[in-house]
């Protein structure tokens, strides 16, 4: 027999489940996996016959890597992550798709790549030699992609020093040199001159294999989201779909040559509502006060959830299809909204990000503008404490 508290808990859970939120927290992210699949299909069609790497680093750009990976892995030619631990986690949840760890690594981490069948980015002669030695000592073969720096100045061997690097890579019998790649610094910009410069440099590096009359690595890749959209000559054997996979274009200048849609909605609910008298400041620092008596709503979400404090007195939310202003300093766990004369009850839904049935929308670009940052930072800073709810 259920106690009263257990009955209430079950009722609350059933209510949340009916509302599409199988968690008791009123603030959550809703991720539409069918949209992600369609985005991937549209990207694939655009770049054919090139393969597509789906980039799942940083918790799948904040969308929740477990749900996203289990939905997209089977449709991906390759998966890209930033650090070995991200790749290891994907292996732990059963992902079998090849995984490239694109970031820098230390020699001491190489055994992890062998153990978990991860592809290593070899970005220096020192790491190349260490990888060969460790793989040889383990009696194993290690899959690697060589990294050339053509103008990003982050990791990789400079293009003007690449010939000796490639020569020495040919003498590594325990390394499966599957790929070679570089990374654009400005592929989304309207001025494509630097991107074209990088493309030219990379092609000069690749000429090494033609001049030697030997087959080069089977996966040459350099195109990120911006290049997918506007530099078809860079698509080569594979492209790396990051931000645009999640339905966000990489900057205002990038052409919308591939149809992608946002897959994310950030939802919450009103937990408190009261009339605040004119002139009484709201929240820390007393940065805002209503000019007349106003209905002030409290939303259980704050900068601890990734709703940036920098958006204070600039952000908006949608309630019942209408936009309302966020007011007073955003707190760690809560923020306030000015409903003015409109009356709302606790429990009513608030849309922080996404499109309402009325047609009103709050985009990632809106949040980035209010916070004075990039769309990338908005998505990847949504805290892990915000539950991800996957729908399709």
C-alpha positions as CSV (number, residue, x, y, z in Angstrom):
1,X,0.0,0.0,0.0
2,X,1.4,3.4,-1.0
3,X,1.8,6.1,1.7
4,X,0.4,9.5,0.9
5,X,3.8,10.9,0.0
6,X,4.5,8.0,-2.4
7,X,1.1,8.5,-4.0
8,X,1.8,12.2,-4.5
9,X,5.3,11.5,-5.9
10,X,3.8,9.0,-8.4
11,X,1.1,11.5,-9.4
12,X,3.7,14.2,-9.9
13,X,5.8,11.9,-12.0
14,X,2.8,10.8,-14.1
15,X,2.0,14.5,-14.6
16,X,5.5,15.3,-15.8
17,X,5.5,12.3,-18.1
18,X,2.2,13.5,-19.7
19,X,3.9,16.9,-20.2
20,X,6.7,15.2,-22.0
21,X,9.2,15.5,-19.1
22,X,10.0,12.2,-17.4
23,X,11.8,14.1,-14.6
24,X,10.5,16.0,-11.6
25,X,12.6,19.0,-12.4
26,X,10.6,21.7,-14.0
27,X,13.6,23.0,-16.0
28,X,14.8,20.7,-18.7
29,X,16.0,20.5,-22.3
30,X,13.9,18.8,-25.0
31,X,16.0,17.3,-27.8
32,X,14.2,16.2,-31.0
33,X,16.2,13.4,-32.4
34,X,14.2,13.2,-35.6
35,X,15.4,16.7,-36.4
36,X,19.0,15.8,-35.8
37,X,18.6,12.8,-38.1
38,X,17.1,15.0,-40.8
39,X,19.9,17.5,-40.4
40,X,22.4,14.8,-40.8
41,X,20.6,13.4,-43.9
42,X,20.5,16.9,-45.5
43,X,24.2,17.4,-44.8
44,X,25.1,14.1,-46.3
45,X,23.1,14.8,-49.4
46,X,24.8,18.2,-49.8
47,X,28.4,16.8,-49.5
48,X,27.9,13.5,-51.4
49,X,30.1,11.5,-52.1
50,X,32.1,12.7,-49.1
51,X,31.6,10.9,-45.9
52,X,30.2,12.7,-42.8
53,X,31.8,12.8,-39.4
54,X,29.3,13.8,-36.7
55,X,31.0,15.9,-34.0
56,X,29.7,14.9,-30.5
57,X,32.3,16.7,-28.4
58,X,31.2,18.8,-25.3
59,X,28.2,16.6,-24.5
60,X,27.0,16.7,-28.2
61,X,27.2,20.5,-28.1
62,X,25.1,20.5,-24.9
63,X,22.3,18.3,-26.3
64,X,23.2,15.2,-24.3
65,X,25.7,12.9,-25.8
66,X,24.1,9.6,-24.6
67,X,20.8,10.2,-26.4
68,X,22.3,11.8,-29.4
69,X,25.0,9.2,-29.9
70,X,22.6,6.3,-29.6
71,X,20.4,8.0,-32.3
72,X,23.1,9.1,-34.8
73,X,26.0,6.7,-34.4
74,X,24.6,4.1,-36.8
75,X,24.0,6.9,-39.4
76,X,27.5,8.3,-39.0
77,X,30.6,7.4,-41.0
78,X,32.8,8.7,-38.2
79,X,32.4,10.4,-34.8
80,X,34.5,13.3,-33.7
81,X,35.3,14.1,-30.0
82,X,37.8,16.5,-28.4
83,X,39.3,14.3,-25.6
84,X,40.0,10.7,-25.0
85,X,37.5,10.5,-22.1
86,X,34.7,11.5,-24.4
87,X,35.6,8.6,-26.8
88,X,35.9,6.2,-23.9
89,X,32.4,7.1,-22.7
90,X,31.0,6.5,-26.1
91,X,32.6,3.1,-26.2
92,X,31.1,2.4,-22.7
93,X,27.6,3.0,-24.0
94,X,28.1,0.6,-26.9
95,X,29.0,2.9,-29.8
96,X,31.0,0.9,-32.4
97,X,31.4,3.7,-35.0
98,X,35.1,4.8,-35.5
99,X,35.9,7.7,-33.2
100,X,38.5,10.4,-33.8
101,X,39.9,12.2,-30.8
102,X,40.6,15.5,-32.5
103,X,42.4,17.4,-29.7
104,X,45.9,17.2,-28.5
105,X,47.1,14.2,-26.5
106,X,50.1,13.2,-24.4
107,X,52.2,10.1,-25.0
108,X,51.0,8.7,-21.6
109,X,47.5,8.6,-22.9
110,X,48.2,6.5,-26.0
111,X,47.5,3.1,-24.3
112,X,43.9,4.3,-23.8
113,X,43.6,4.8,-27.5
114,X,44.7,1.2,-28.1
115,X,42.5,-0.2,-25.4
116,X,39.4,1.6,-26.5
117,X,40.0,1.5,-30.2
118,X,40.1,5.3,-30.6
119,X,41.7,7.1,-33.4
120,X,44.6,9.3,-32.3
121,X,45.3,12.7,-33.8
122,X,49.1,12.8,-34.3
123,X,50.0,16.5,-34.2
124,X,53.8,16.4,-33.9
125,X,56.9,14.3,-34.7
126,X,57.4,13.6,-31.0
127,X,53.9,12.2,-30.7
128,X,54.3,10.2,-33.9
129,X,57.5,8.5,-32.6
130,X,55.8,7.8,-29.2
131,X,52.8,6.3,-30.8
132,X,54.9,4.0,-32.9
133,X,57.0,2.9,-29.9
134,X,54.0,2.3,-27.6
135,X,52.0,0.4,-30.3
136,X,55.1,-1.7,-31.1
137,X,55.6,-2.5,-27.4
138,X,52.0,-3.5,-27.0
139,X,52.1,-5.7,-30.1
140,X,49.2,-3.7,-31.5
141,X,48.3,-1.5,-34.4
142,X,47.0,2.0,-33.7
143,X,44.8,4.0,-36.0
144,X,45.9,7.6,-36.5
145,X,45.1,10.8,-38.4
146,X,47.9,13.2,-39.1
147,X,47.3,16.8,-38.2
148,X,48.7,19.6,-40.3
149,X,48.4,23.3,-39.2
150,X,47.7,25.4,-42.2
151,X,46.8,28.6,-40.3
152,X,44.9,27.9,-37.1
153,X,48.1,27.9,-35.0
154,X,46.7,25.5,-32.5
155,X,47.9,21.9,-32.9
156,X,49.5,20.2,-35.8
157,X,52.7,20.3,-37.8
158,X,53.1,23.5,-39.9
159,X,52.5,22.9,-43.6
160,X,56.0,24.2,-44.4
161,X,57.5,21.5,-42.1
162,X,55.1,18.7,-43.1
163,X,57.2,16.9,-45.7
164,X,59.7,15.4,-43.2
165,X,56.7,14.6,-40.9
166,X,55.0,12.6,-43.6
167,X,58.2,10.9,-44.6
168,X,58.7,9.6,-41.1
169,X,55.1,8.5,-40.8
170,X,55.7,6.1,-43.7
171,X,58.2,4.3,-41.5
172,X,55.8,3.4,-38.7
173,X,54.6,-0.1,-39.3
174,X,52.5,-0.3,-36.2
175,X,50.5,2.8,-37.1
176,X,47.5,2.6,-39.5
177,X,47.7,6.1,-41.0
178,X,44.1,6.3,-42.0
179,X,43.6,10.0,-42.3
180,X,45.2,13.4,-42.6
181,X,43.5,16.7,-41.8
182,X,43.7,20.4,-41.0
183,X,41.3,22.9,-39.5
184,X,39.9,26.2,-40.9
185,X,40.1,29.3,-38.8
186,X,37.6,31.4,-40.8
187,X,35.5,29.2,-43.0
188,X,32.3,30.9,-42.0
189,X,33.4,34.4,-42.9
190,X,32.1,36.3,-46.0
191,X,35.7,37.0,-46.9
192,X,37.0,33.6,-47.9
193,X,40.6,34.6,-48.6
194,X,42.1,33.1,-45.5
195,X,40.1,29.9,-46.0
196,X,41.3,29.7,-49.6
197,X,44.9,30.2,-48.4
198,X,44.5,27.3,-46.0
199,X,43.0,25.1,-48.6
200,X,45.9,25.8,-50.9
201,X,48.4,25.0,-48.2
202,X,46.7,21.7,-47.4
203,X,46.6,20.7,-51.1
204,X,50.4,21.4,-51.3
205,X,50.9,19.1,-48.4
206,X,48.8,16.4,-50.0
207,X,50.9,16.7,-53.2
208,X,53.6,14.8,-51.3
209,X,51.8,11.5,-51.9
210,X,51.3,12.2,-55.6
211,X,55.0,13.2,-56.0
212,X,56.0,10.0,-54.3
213,X,53.6,8.0,-56.4
214,X,52.1,6.4,-53.3
215,X,48.6,6.3,-52.1
216,X,47.9,8.8,-49.4
217,X,45.7,8.3,-46.3
218,X,42.2,7.4,-47.4
219,X,40.5,10.1,-45.4
220,X,41.5,13.6,-46.2
221,X,39.4,16.1,-44.3
222,X,39.3,19.8,-43.5
223,X,35.7,21.0,-43.9
224,X,33.9,22.1,-40.8
225,X,30.4,23.6,-40.8
226,X,31.3,26.9,-42.5
227,X,33.2,25.0,-45.2
228,X,30.4,22.5,-45.7
229,X,28.2,25.5,-46.5
230,X,30.4,27.5,-48.8
231,X,33.6,25.8,-49.7
232,X,32.7,22.6,-51.7
233,X,36.2,22.3,-53.0
234,X,37.3,21.5,-49.4
235,X,34.9,18.6,-48.9
236,X,37.4,16.0,-50.0
237,X,36.9,12.5,-48.5
238,X,35.0,13.5,-45.4
239,X,33.5,16.6,-43.7
240,X,33.1,17.3,-40.0
241,X,29.6,18.4,-39.1
242,X,29.6,20.2,-35.8
243,X,27.4,23.2,-35.0
244,X,25.2,22.9,-38.1
245,X,24.4,19.3,-37.2
246,X,22.4,20.8,-34.3
247,X,20.5,23.2,-36.5
248,X,22.6,26.4,-35.9
249,X,24.5,28.1,-38.6
250,X,28.1,29.2,-37.8
251,X,27.7,33.0,-37.9
252,X,25.6,35.5,-39.8
253,X,27.7,35.5,-43.0
254,X,27.6,31.8,-43.7
255,X,25.2,31.0,-46.5
256,X,22.2,28.8,-45.7
257,X,23.0,26.4,-48.5
258,X,21.9,23.3,-46.4
259,X,18.6,23.2,-44.7
260,X,19.0,22.5,-41.0
261,X,16.7,23.1,-38.1
262,X,17.3,23.6,-34.3
263,X,16.6,20.4,-32.4
264,X,16.6,22.0,-28.9
265,X,13.9,23.5,-26.7
266,X,14.8,24.8,-23.2
267,X,11.7,24.6,-21.0
268,X,10.8,25.5,-17.5
269,X,7.8,26.4,-15.3
270,X,6.7,29.3,-13.1
271,X,7.4,28.4,-9.5
272,X,6.3,31.7,-7.9
273,X,4.2,34.7,-8.8
274,X,3.5,37.9,-6.9
275,X,2.8,41.6,-7.3
276,X,5.9,43.8,-6.8
277,X,5.2,47.4,-6.0
278,X,6.5,50.2,-8.1
279,X,10.0,51.2,-7.1
280,X,10.9,48.0,-5.2
281,X,14.1,46.6,-6.7
282,X,14.2,43.0,-7.9
283,X,17.1,40.6,-7.2
284,X,20.8,41.1,-6.2
285,X,22.3,44.4,-6.7
286,X,19.0,46.2,-7.2
287,X,19.7,46.6,-10.9
288,X,16.0,46.9,-11.9
289,X,12.7,48.0,-10.4
290,X,9.2,48.3,-11.9
291,X,7.9,51.7,-12.8
292,X,4.4,50.6,-11.7
293,X,3.0,47.7,-9.7
294,X,3.8,44.5,-11.8
295,X,3.3,40.8,-11.8
296,X,6.8,39.3,-11.2
297,X,7.3,35.6,-12.0
298,X,10.2,33.4,-10.7
299,X,11.7,30.8,-13.0
300,X,13.8,27.9,-11.4
301,X,16.8,28.3,-13.7
302,X,19.9,30.4,-13.4
303,X,23.6,30.7,-14.3
304,X,24.3,27.5,-12.5
305,X,22.3,25.9,-15.3
306,X,24.1,27.8,-18.0
307,X,21.5,30.7,-18.3
308,X,24.2,33.3,-18.3
309,X,24.3,36.1,-15.7
310,X,25.4,38.4,-18.5
311,X,21.9,38.3,-20.0
312,X,20.5,40.2,-17.0
313,X,17.8,42.7,-18.0
314,X,18.3,41.7,-21.6
315,X,16.9,38.2,-22.0
316,X,13.3,37.3,-22.9
317,X,11.1,34.2,-22.4
318,X,7.9,33.1,-24.0
319,X,4.7,32.3,-21.9
320,X,1.4,31.4,-23.6
321,X,3.0,32.3,-26.9
322,X,4.0,35.9,-25.9
323,X,7.4,37.3,-25.1
324,X,8.2,38.8,-21.6
325,X,11.3,40.5,-20.3
326,X,13.7,38.9,-17.8
327,X,14.3,41.5,-15.0
328,X,16.7,41.9,-12.1
329,X,20.0,40.1,-11.8
330,X,20.0,36.5,-12.9
331,X,20.8,34.3,-9.9
332,X,22.6,31.0,-9.7
333,X,19.4,29.0,-9.6
334,X,16.5,31.3,-10.4
335,X,15.6,34.4,-12.4
336,X,12.6,36.7,-12.6
337,X,10.3,37.8,-15.4
338,X,8.1,40.9,-15.6
339,X,4.6,39.9,-16.7
340,X,3.3,43.5,-16.0
341,X,-0.5,43.1,-15.9
342,X,-0.8,39.6,-17.1
343,X,-1.7,37.0,-14.6
344,X,-0.1,33.5,-14.5
345,X,-0.3,30.6,-12.2
346,X,2.5,28.5,-10.8
347,X,3.2,25.5,-12.9
348,X,2.6,27.2,-16.3
349,X,5.3,26.5,-18.9
350,X,8.0,29.0,-19.8
351,X,10.0,28.7,-23.0
352,X,13.6,29.8,-22.6
353,X,14.8,28.6,-26.0
354,X,12.8,27.3,-28.9
355,X,9.7,28.0,-31.0
356,X,6.2,28.4,-29.5
357,X,3.0,27.3,-31.3
358,X,2.2,31.0,-31.7
359,X,5.2,31.4,-34.0
360,X,7.2,33.4,-31.5
361,X,10.7,32.0,-31.0
362,X,13.9,32.5,-29.0
363,X,16.9,31.3,-30.8
364,X,20.4,30.3,-29.8
365,X,21.5,33.4,-31.7
366,X,19.2,35.5,-29.4
367,X,20.8,34.1,-26.3
368,X,24.3,34.6,-27.7
369,X,23.5,38.3,-28.5
370,X,22.1,38.9,-25.0
371,X,25.1,37.2,-23.4
372,X,27.7,38.9,-25.7
373,X,29.1,35.5,-26.7
374,X,28.9,32.9,-29.4
375,X,26.3,30.3,-30.2
376,X,28.9,27.6,-29.4
377,X,29.3,28.9,-25.9
378,X,25.6,29.1,-25.2
379,X,25.0,25.4,-26.2
380,X,28.1,23.9,-24.5
381,X,27.5,25.8,-21.2
382,X,24.1,24.4,-20.5
383,X,24.8,22.6,-17.3
384,X,24.7,18.8,-16.9
385,X,22.3,19.3,-14.0
386,X,19.6,20.3,-16.6
387,X,17.9,17.0,-17.6
388,X,17.9,16.1,-21.3
389,X,14.6,14.7,-22.5
390,X,14.8,13.0,-25.9
391,X,11.8,12.9,-28.2
392,X,11.4,11.9,-31.9
